[in-house]
Amino acid sequence: MTIKREARRVAKPVVLIAEELSPATLEALGPDFHVVNCDGADRGQLLAALAKGVDAVLIRSATKMDSEAIGAAKGLKVIARAGVGLDNVDIPAATAAGVMVVNAPTSNIVSAAELAISLLLASARFISPANAALRNGKWARSKFTGAELFEKTLGIVGFGRIGQLVASRMQAFGMNVVAYDPYLQPARAAQLGVKLVDLDELLKTSDFITIHLPKTKETANLIGVEALKKVKPAVRIVNAARGGVLDEAALFDAITEGRVAGAGLDVYVTEPCTDSPLFALDQVVATPHLGASTDEAQERAGIAVAVSVRKALAGELVPDAVNVKGGIIHEDIRPSLPLVEKMSEIATELLGELPVNIDVTVKGEIAAHDGSILGISALKGALLAVGAEEVTYVNAPGLATERGMVSAVTNTAECHEYRSMITLRATTATGKAMSIEGTLMGIKQTQKIVGIDSFRLDLPPTDNILFIRYVDRPGIIGIVGQTLGAAKVNIAAMQVARSEAGGTALMALTVDSHVSEDIVARVKKDTDAEFVRSVFLVD
């Protein structure tokens, strides 16, 4: 199975910037891209820009990348959200189209935590109404008597990265911190000096409550009518996470009825929001979704997505991709991704047909880490080998399922020859099977194929490789050299492995150019080989 590939594109990838981003974003992208701009909030302008053909689009929150926009985009490979929330991106539609979606999940966590604390302090001390009163010529000190934070209990609903930042800072205020998070281990919370409690206990015991949860089916209106019946009457509640986790109508009733002392809000169930009845209450301090609105957060977000775009368009796996299966990718696993992809390409080419089952065994030191993503690398490589050009880490699982392919990854600490090694076994629907072993060598992590079935090799997986399997006998190397020389194919390196003298042998030649089907047929005829395969590895 020899596949002719088109020459690689040399034009610069096109990156569409659909909203205003930090200048650091362009600096991080560098000179290797052709950058175009449009107003992503203008639907017609956005669709027209996408239809011209772009490789990546960078957005914030105003640009809606729904199924229509994704369908209109020619050649789109990456949607990069310079921020955290992805409410404006249709992730299933992007996944179906093979488009990677990335965001900047840690870019604004400090800014978001600091805003939540600001709202908590402002609510406790009536900063907003006191400021407004003074500007209106009223010196009303007695009206705005607030509450201290010292030795009070802060309840944090959702104890992820932002919640933990809030906890550490409020502990410095002398607050006692409790948290509700059904997914966090109590031991981890204890390390941070925080007690994990159930939601009911948090509601009943907290003097201040701050919410740090995403909005999901499970969390919608989590702090609603029933929850607000359980809180202390002097409680103050902050929501700088997502609108809709806190029931705004129920909060209004609780404040006006004296069951909640105050609130600090940065997010709302519908945005933009300019006419909420909560805004009329002195007990409420409100801001227009400013959690990520700092120079530092915007710069971090822009740099993060620019780096992700560079990685994605270079064919590398992106740690911040949200629609790639395989779990968290350990830094010791990442160098093996392209190796496994190439191993799978080689196996598929040598088998001569698409495998339906690919088993990847991770051995040695790297087996200590989750290598499940390597199964996707294997599927991607096999699909590339049969000419599926637009295969990505996003759509490879779906494309494989359509073709009846499955992959599995197993780990074993046992590895006798190398510190780490990966074995890939590919099996076709007709029962043909092939095993390939690979490893990464030295400080530079040089890729090597060290075994194909029972044949031991030391083969770098370069672009063009010619494999010949034949019966070992004198003169074969000379015949191959003469045939390729006559065809003007230069041999860069050659390796020969054999089962025994006069037994089956495998020759692997790295060559400087692709070997055509005509030359493959000539080599096979001249050597009476069992098979001859010309393999071109796709970058």
FENGI-V978531 format. One record per backbone hydrogen bond with DSSP energy under -1.0 kcal/mol. NH is the residue of the N-H (numbers start at 1). CO is the residue of the C=O. Records with the same first field share a line. If there is no record, write none. Layout:
# FENGI-V978531
NH=CO  CO
This chain:
# FENGI-V978531
15=34
16=56
17=36
18=58
25=22
27=23
28=24
29=25
30=26
34=13
36=15
38=17
40=18
42=39
46=42
47=43
48=44
49=45
50=46
51=47
53=50
54=74
55=14
56=14
57=78
58=16
59=80
65=88
66=64
70=66
71=67
72=68
73=69
74=50
77=55
78=55
79=100
80=57
81=102
82=59
83=81
89=86
90=65
91=89
94=90
95=91
96=92
97=93
98=95
99=94
100=77
102=79
103=320
104=83
107=104
112=108
113=109
114=110
115=111
116=112
117=113
118=114
119=115
120=116
121=117
122=118
123=119
124=120
125=121
127=122
130=126
131=127
132=128
133=129
134=130
135=131
136=132
137=134
138=133
144=141
147=124
151=174
152=149
154=176
155=208
156=178
157=210
158=180
164=160
165=161
166=162
167=163
168=164
169=165
170=166
171=167
174=171
175=170
176=152
178=154
179=195
180=156
184=181
189=185
190=186
191=187
193=190
194=189
195=177
197=179
202=198
203=199
204=200
205=201
206=202
207=153
208=153
209=236
210=155
211=238
212=157
220=216
221=244
222=219
223=245
224=222
228=224
230=227
235=232
236=207
237=262
238=209
239=264
245=242
247=223
251=247
252=248
253=249
254=250
255=251
256=252
257=253
258=255
259=254
260=254
261=235
262=235
263=283
264=237
265=285
266=239
279=276
280=277
281=278
284=281
285=263
287=265
289=266  287
293=290
294=292
298=294
299=295
300=296
301=297
302=298
303=299
304=300
305=301
306=302
307=303
308=304
309=305
310=306
311=307
312=308
313=309
315=312
316=311
321=318
322=101
333=330
334=330
336=333
337=334
340=336
341=337
342=338
343=339
344=340
345=341
346=342
347=343
348=344
349=345
350=346
351=347
352=348
356=427
357=427
358=406
359=425
360=408
361=423
362=410
363=421
364=412
365=419
367=364
368=365
369=366
374=371
375=372
377=373
378=374
379=375
380=376
381=377
382=378
383=379
384=380
385=381
387=384
388=383
389=387
391=389
396=392
399=395
400=396
401=397
402=398
403=399
404=401
405=400
406=356
408=358
410=360
412=362
421=363
422=438
423=361
424=436
425=359
426=434
427=357
428=432
431=428
434=426
436=424
437=451
438=422
439=448
441=446
445=442
446=441
448=439
449=459
450=437
451=437
452=455
453=435
455=452
457=450
459=449
462=460
465=535
466=509
467=533
468=507
469=531
470=505
472=503
476=473
479=475
480=476
481=477
482=478
483=479
484=480
485=481
486=482
487=483
488=485
489=484
492=510
493=510
495=508
497=506
499=504
503=500
505=470
506=497
507=468
508=495
509=466
510=493
511=464
512=490
520=516
521=517
522=518
523=519
524=520
525=521
526=522
527=523
528=524
529=524
530=469
531=469
533=467
535=465
537=463
